[in-house]
């Protein structure tokens, strides 16, 4: 007999997300991924000066605001016909890269690593390393004082949890180091962004900040520290766990997902917005066939709403024509997220998708070595490998800045036009679509990474990537469904970004407000 398990909310993610699964014989047979928060930013953009869009939409999230601003200014570049100077392009890449590094370090150490560790094993550490002894004594003292956050509350360790005292204590030591490293990445972003979160230097046609020698030196010094941490701590930790204690989870393909992967590409190497010339490549993979990467076609993007709390008349539209008309009492609906589809298919987005599409040799060698791709563990490996690639590329890019040369190509607001900004946030493919009429924003739509990954079923009943990843997951103890949260967190959800939608009639805000 099937048993229903509801985890609401999923913790250690951004935003409000719930999952509901049916378990039979210790295995998930059905799953629903529910966006339970209703909020909106697109409505604020309508009727505004188009140049306000980047400032407003970056408020979607405090973790990845840089990439919302990036997507927004790229759609403005297109709508305005603005060619971004090299300095402006490079600074945008450096800001985006800083955001990626901060987000990836945060995700592994502070959001997901605890899912794989038996933290109480620290008390058994009897080695002689002074740094590890300090960590042990601190954690033991916290336990005695009854103050164990953020390590608890937690699910109980299972057979896949790492319990070796030295390994666990070392991992927690790295957890603490990662706090400082993430801070340095945020400081790098602020050097060329002005502040973090919600930086202020992006405009249509480029940026407003000059690459002075002192800024370049300050950025580079922090980047070198981060490269050392990424290569010698972060990547080594992930590969150790992935090839050692967590290899059984990987071999079982726990959290495999839908097998379709989409990347818009990121980090322009030439013209701003040219997704065919980027450091991380654009493309799509279907049915797990890694031998064929299909070229990206933005016309194949649309959103469906049969199982979303929106009127069915809005389904199946490309974002340029997208509408958002809430229907909070809609029968059969279970999420405030829409269901984005590419060529009619659900697509996983994020670091694993990007790396499989880019097919960088070192990563593909790792894929061939480990086999059994994809899995929840594989997403962590892809994220760490990507962090290394981006950080090392940034060292080259910062050296290409030319102090004194232009950073922006300012253009007037057109009477009418439209543009799309297709970039990658740390969590995956991010698209902003704007339509201008009478010098103002008539329509603005955002199709966000977590909307792709955590989408409900589409009009044909095909489930979203996270839902498919949950089906088949082992849940031997319904009172301790730790594998469920391991899978969900491997996608690094940001539900605040994913449920950004609201109806153009402001009266609907009151009518459908969900607290």
C-alpha positions in Angstrom: 0.0 0.0 0.0 1.3 3.4 -1.0 2.3 5.9 1.8 2.2 9.6 1.2 5.2 11.7 2.5 5.1 15.5 2.5 8.2 17.6 3.1 7.0 21.2 3.6 9.0 23.3 3.5 12.2 22.0 2.0 14.9 23.7 4.1 18.4 24.9 3.1 17.2 26.3 -0.2 16.1 29.8 -1.3 12.3 30.3 -1.1 9.3 28.2 -0.3 9.1 24.7 -1.8 7.3 21.5 -0.8 7.4 18.0 -2.2 4.8 15.3 -2.0 5.7 11.7 -2.8 4.0 8.3 -2.7 6.2 5.5 -1.5 5.5 1.9 -2.1 7.9 -0.9 -1.1 10.5 1.6 0.0 10.6 3.4 -3.4 9.1 6.6 -4.6 6.3 5.8 -7.2 4.9 9.3 -7.7 6.1 12.8 -6.9 4.8 16.4 -7.0 7.0 19.5 -6.6 5.1 22.5 -5.3 5.9 26.1 -5.4 3.9 27.4 -2.4 4.8 31.1 -2.5 3.0 33.6 -4.8 4.9 36.9 -5.4 5.6 39.2 -8.4 8.1 41.6 -10.0 7.0 41.6 -13.7 4.0 43.7 -12.9 6.2 46.4 -11.4 8.1 46.6 -14.7 5.0 47.3 -16.8 4.6 50.9 -17.7 8.1 51.8 -16.5 11.1 53.2 -18.3 12.8 50.1 -19.9 16.0 51.1 -18.3 14.5 50.4 -14.9 14.1 46.7 -15.7 17.6 45.5 -14.6 17.3 47.3 -11.2 13.8 46.0 -10.5 14.2 42.4 -11.7 17.5 41.8 -9.8 15.3 42.0 -6.7 14.0 38.5 -7.7 16.7 37.0 -5.4 19.4 38.0 -3.0 21.6 35.0 -3.9 21.7 35.4 -7.7 20.7 39.0 -8.4 23.7 39.6 -10.7 22.4 37.2 -13.3 18.9 38.6 -13.3 20.5 42.0 -13.9 22.7 40.4 -16.6 19.7 38.9 -18.4 17.8 42.1 -18.2 20.5 44.3 -19.6 21.1 41.8 -22.4 17.5 42.1 -23.5 17.9 45.9 -23.3 21.1 45.6 -25.5 19.0 43.8 -28.1 16.0 46.1 -27.9 18.1 49.3 -27.9 20.5 48.0 -30.6 23.5 48.7 -28.3 26.9 47.1 -29.0 28.7 46.6 -25.7 32.4 47.6 -25.6 34.9 44.9 -24.7 35.5 46.4 -21.2 31.8 46.4 -20.5 31.5 42.8 -21.7 34.4 41.6 -19.6 33.2 43.4 -16.5 29.8 41.7 -16.9 31.6 38.4 -17.2 33.7 39.1 -14.0 30.6 40.1 -12.0 28.7 37.0 -13.2 31.7 34.7 -12.5 32.0 36.1 -9.0 28.3 35.3 -8.4 28.8 31.8 -9.7 31.8 31.1 -7.4 30.0 32.5 -4.3 26.8 30.5 -5.1 28.6 27.2 -5.8 30.7 27.4 -2.6 27.6 28.3 -0.6 25.6 25.5 -2.2 28.0 22.6 -1.4 29.3 23.5 2.0 26.4 25.4 3.6 23.3 24.0 1.9 24.0 20.3 1.0 27.1 18.8 2.6 25.3 18.3 5.9 23.0 15.8 4.1 25.9 13.4 3.7 27.6 13.8 7.1 27.0 12.3 10.5 27.9 15.5 12.3 28.0 13.9 15.8 31.1 11.9 14.6 33.1 15.0 15.4 33.0 14.1 19.1 35.0 11.0 18.3 37.9 12.8 16.6 41.1 11.9 18.4 43.8 13.2 16.0 46.4 15.8 16.6 45.6 18.4 14.0 45.2 21.7 16.0 42.7 23.1 13.5 40.5 20.0 13.7 40.8 19.8 17.5 39.5 23.4 17.6 36.5 22.5 15.4 35.8 19.4 17.6 35.9 21.3 20.8 33.7 24.1 19.5 31.0 21.7 18.2 31.1 19.6 21.4 30.7 22.8 23.5 27.8 23.9 21.3 26.1 20.5 21.8 26.5 20.7 25.6 25.1 24.2 25.5 22.1 23.0 23.4 23.0 25.4 20.6 23.7 23.2 17.5 22.4 25.4 14.7 23.1 25.3 11.8 24.0 21.6 12.1 20.6 20.7 13.5 17.7 20.1 13.2 18.5 17.4 10.6 17.4 14.0 9.3 19.1 11.0 10.9 22.2 9.7 9.2 21.7 6.6 7.0 23.9 3.9 5.5 25.2 6.5 3.0 26.2 9.1 5.6 29.9 9.6 6.2 30.8 8.8 9.8 34.6 8.7 9.9 35.5 11.2 12.6 38.5 12.6 10.7 36.6 13.0 7.5 33.6 14.7 9.1 35.7 17.0 11.2 37.8 18.0 8.2 34.6 18.7 6.2 33.2 20.9 9.0 36.6 22.7 9.1 36.2 23.4 5.3 32.6 24.5 6.0 34.0 27.2 8.2 36.7 28.1 5.7 34.1 28.4 3.0 32.3 31.2 4.8 35.4 33.4 4.4 35.9 32.3 0.8 32.3 33.1 -0.1 32.8 36.5 1.4 35.8 37.1 -0.9 33.8 36.2 -3.9 31.1 38.6 -2.9 33.7 41.3 -2.4 35.0 40.6 -6.0 31.5 41.2 -7.3 31.2 44.4 -5.3 34.5 45.7 -6.8 32.9 46.0 -10.2 29.2 45.9 -9.2 29.3 48.6 -6.5 27.7 46.4 -3.9 26.2 43.0 -3.3 23.4 42.0 -3.4 21.6 44.0 -6.0 24.6 45.7 -7.7 24.1 49.0 -9.5 26.6 49.2 -12.4 24.7 47.5 -15.2 23.0 49.6 -17.9 21.9 49.0 -21.5 25.1 49.1 -23.6 27.6 48.1 -20.9 28.4 49.2 -17.4 29.0 52.4 -15.5 32.2 51.5 -13.7 35.8 52.0 -14.9 38.4 49.2 -14.7 41.0 51.2 -12.8 44.4 49.5 -11.9 43.5 49.5 -8.2 40.2 47.7 -8.9 41.9 45.2 -11.1 44.5 44.5 -8.5 42.0 44.1 -5.7 39.9 41.8 -7.8 42.8 39.7 -8.9 44.3 39.2 -5.4 40.9 37.8 -4.1 40.5 35.6 -7.2 43.9 34.0 -6.7 42.9 33.0 -3.1 39.7 31.6 -4.4 41.4 29.6 -7.1 43.6 28.0 -4.5 40.6 27.1 -2.3 38.6 25.8 -5.2 41.4 23.6 -6.6 42.8 22.4 -3.3 39.8 22.2 -1.0 36.4 22.4 -2.8 37.0 20.3 -5.8 39.0 17.7 -3.8 36.3 17.4 -1.3 33.6 16.8 -3.9 35.7 14.3 -5.9 36.6 12.5 -2.7 33.0 12.1 -1.6 31.8 11.3 -5.1 34.3 8.6 -5.9 34.4 7.2 -2.3 31.7 7.2 0.3 28.9 8.5 -2.0 29.8 6.4 -5.0 27.1 3.8 -4.2 24.4 6.6 -4.4 25.9 7.7 -7.7 26.0 4.1 -9.1 22.4 3.6 -8.1 21.6 6.8 -10.2 19.7 8.2 -7.2 18.1 11.5 -8.5 18.8 10.8 -12.2 16.1 13.1 -13.6 14.6 13.5 -17.0 17.7 13.0 -19.2 17.1 16.2 -21.2 19.6 19.0 -20.6 19.4 22.7 -21.7 22.0 25.4 -21.6 21.8 29.0 -22.9 25.6 29.3 -22.5 27.3 32.1 -20.5 30.2 34.5 -20.5 30.2 36.2 -23.8 33.5 36.1 -25.7 32.4 38.4 -28.5 29.2 40.3 -29.1 26.9 40.7 -26.1 24.1 38.3 -26.2 25.6 36.0 -28.9 24.9 32.7 -27.3 26.8 30.9 -30.1 30.1 32.5 -28.9 30.4 31.9 -25.2 32.8 30.3 -22.7 30.1 27.9 -21.5 28.3 26.6 -24.5 24.6 26.8 -25.5 22.7 23.8 -26.7 20.3 21.0 -25.8 20.7 17.3 -25.2 17.7 14.9 -25.4 17.2 11.5 -23.9 20.7 11.4 -22.4 22.4 11.2 -25.7 25.7 12.9 -24.9 27.0 12.3 -28.4 24.6 14.9 -29.9 24.4 18.5 -28.7 21.6 20.3 -30.6 22.0 24.0 -31.3 19.9 26.3 -29.2 16.7 27.7 -30.8 14.9 30.2 -28.5 11.7 29.9 -30.6 11.2 26.5 -29.0 10.8 27.9 -25.5 7.2 28.1 -24.1 5.4 27.7 -20.8 2.4 25.5 -19.9 0.0 25.8 -17.0 -2.4 22.9 -16.8 -1.2 22.0 -13.3 -0.3 25.5 -12.2 -2.6 28.0 -10.5 -3.1 30.1 -13.7 -5.9 30.3 -16.2 -5.6 27.6 -19.0 -6.0 30.3 -21.7 -2.4 31.4 -20.9 -0.8 28.0 -21.7 1.7 27.2 -24.5 2.9 30.7 -25.2 6.4 31.9 -26.0 7.5 34.3 -23.3 7.2 37.4 -25.6 3.5 36.7 -25.6 3.4 35.3 -22.1 0.5 36.1 -19.7 0.0 35.4 -16.1 -3.6 35.2 -14.9 -3.9 33.6 -11.5 -6.6 31.0 -10.7 -6.0 30.1 -7.1 -9.0 27.6 -7.1 -8.1 25.8 -10.2 -9.0 22.1 -10.0 -6.0 19.8 -10.3 -3.4 22.5 -10.0 -0.7 22.2 -7.3 2.0 24.8 -7.9 2.5 28.5 -8.4 5.3 27.6 -10.8 4.6 27.3 -14.5 5.9 24.5 -16.6 8.6 25.7 -19.1 9.2 23.3 -22.0 11.8 23.3 -24.8 10.6 21.7 -28.0 7.8 20.3 -25.9 10.1 18.6 -23.4 11.0 19.1 -19.7 14.7 20.1 -19.5 17.1 20.0 -16.6 19.1 23.2 -16.3 22.1 24.0 -14.1 25.8 23.1 -13.8 25.3 19.5 -14.9 23.4 20.6 -18.0 26.0 23.2 -18.8 29.0 20.9 -18.5 27.4 18.1 -20.5 26.5 20.7 -23.3 30.0 22.4 -23.2 31.8 19.0 -23.2 35.0 20.3 -21.8 37.5 17.5 -22.0 38.4 17.2 -18.4 34.8 17.0 -17.3 33.9 14.5 -20.0 36.9 12.3 -18.9 35.3 12.4 -15.4 31.9 11.4 -16.9 33.5 8.4 -18.7 35.5 7.4 -15.6 32.6 7.4 -13.1 29.8 6.3 -15.5 26.2 6.0 -14.3 25.4 9.6 -15.2 23.3 11.5 -14.2 22.6 11.5 -10.5 22.3 13.8 -7.5 26.0 13.2 -6.7 26.9 14.0 -10.4 25.3 17.5 -10.0 27.7 18.3 -7.2 30.7 17.1 -9.3 29.6 19.3 -12.2 29.2 22.3 -10.0 32.6 22.0 -8.5 34.3 21.4 -11.8 32.5 24.3 -13.3 33.7 26.5 -10.4 37.3 25.6 -11.3 36.9 26.3 -15.0 35.2 29.7 -14.4 37.7 30.9 -11.8 40.7 30.1 -13.9 39.1 31.8 -17.0 38.4 34.9 -14.9 42.1 35.2 -14.2 42.6 35.6 -18.0 39.6 37.9 -18.4 40.6 40.4 -15.7 44.0 40.7 -17.4 42.2 41.7 -20.7 40.7 44.8 -19.1 42.0 48.1 -20.5 41.9 51.1 -18.2 40.8 54.3 -19.9 38.9 52.6 -22.7 35.1 52.7 -23.1 32.8 50.7 -20.8 29.4 51.6 -22.3 27.8 52.5 -25.6 24.7 54.4 -24.5 21.7 54.4 -26.7 18.3 56.3 -26.4 15.2 54.4 -25.4 13.4 53.3 -28.6 9.7 54.0 -29.2 9.1 50.3 -29.7 11.1 47.1 -29.8 11.7 43.9 -28.0 14.6 41.9 -26.7 15.6 38.8 -24.9 18.5 38.1 -22.6 19.4 34.5 -22.4 22.2 33.8 -19.9 23.0 31.3 -17.2 22.6 31.9 -13.5 24.4 29.6 -11.1 21.3 27.5 -11.0 20.7 27.2 -14.7 19.2 28.7 -17.9 17.7 32.2 -17.2 15.7 34.2 -19.8 14.3 37.7 -19.6 12.0 38.9 -22.4 10.9 42.5 -22.8 8.5 44.3 -25.1 8.6 48.1 -25.5 5.7 50.3 -26.7 5.5 54.1 -26.6 8.9 54.2 -24.8 7.6 52.1 -21.9 7.6 48.4 -21.0 4.4 46.8 -22.2 5.2 43.2 -21.3 8.0 41.6 -19.3 8.5 37.9 -18.7 11.1 35.9 -16.9 11.7 32.2 -17.3 13.9 31.1 -14.4 16.2 28.1 -13.7 14.1 26.7 -10.9 10.9 27.2 -12.9 12.5 24.7 -15.4 13.8 22.3 -12.7 10.9 22.4 -10.2 8.1 22.7 -12.7 4.9 20.8 -12.2 3.6 18.4 -14.9 2.9 20.0 -18.3 -0.3 19.9 -20.4 0.5 16.3 -21.5 1.0 15.2 -17.9 4.8 14.8 -18.3 6.4 15.6 -15.0 9.1 18.2 -14.4 12.8 17.3 -13.9 12.8 17.3 -10.1 9.6 15.3 -10.0 11.2 12.7 -12.3 14.4 12.7 -10.3 12.4 11.8 -7.1 10.6 8.9 -8.8 12.5 5.7 -8.1 14.4 7.1 -5.1 14.9 4.7 -2.2 13.1 5.7 1.0 13.7 2.7 3.3 12.4 4.7 6.4 9.4 7.0 5.7 10.1 8.7 9.0 13.6 9.7 7.8 13.3 10.5 4.0 16.8 11.9 3.7 17.2 10.9 0.1 14.3 13.1 -0.9 16.0 16.3 0.3 19.4 15.1 -1.1 17.8 15.0 -4.5 15.9 18.2 -4.4 18.9 20.2 -3.0 21.2 18.8 -5.7 19.3 21.1 -8.1 20.0 24.1 -5.8 16.4 25.4 -6.0 15.6 29.1 -5.8 11.9 29.3 -5.5 11.8 33.1 -4.8 13.1 33.5 -8.4 10.8 30.8 -9.8 7.5 32.3 -8.6 8.0 35.9 -9.7 4.7 36.1 -11.6 1.6 38.3 -11.2 -1.4 39.4 -13.2 -1.3 42.9 -14.9 -4.4 44.0 -13.0 -3.1 45.1 -9.6 -6.4 44.2 -8.0 -5.4 40.6 -8.4 -2.6 41.2 -5.9 -5.2 41.5 -3.2 -7.6 38.9 -4.6 -5.0 36.1 -4.8 -2.5 37.0 -2.1 -1.1 33.9 -0.4 0.6 34.3 3.0 
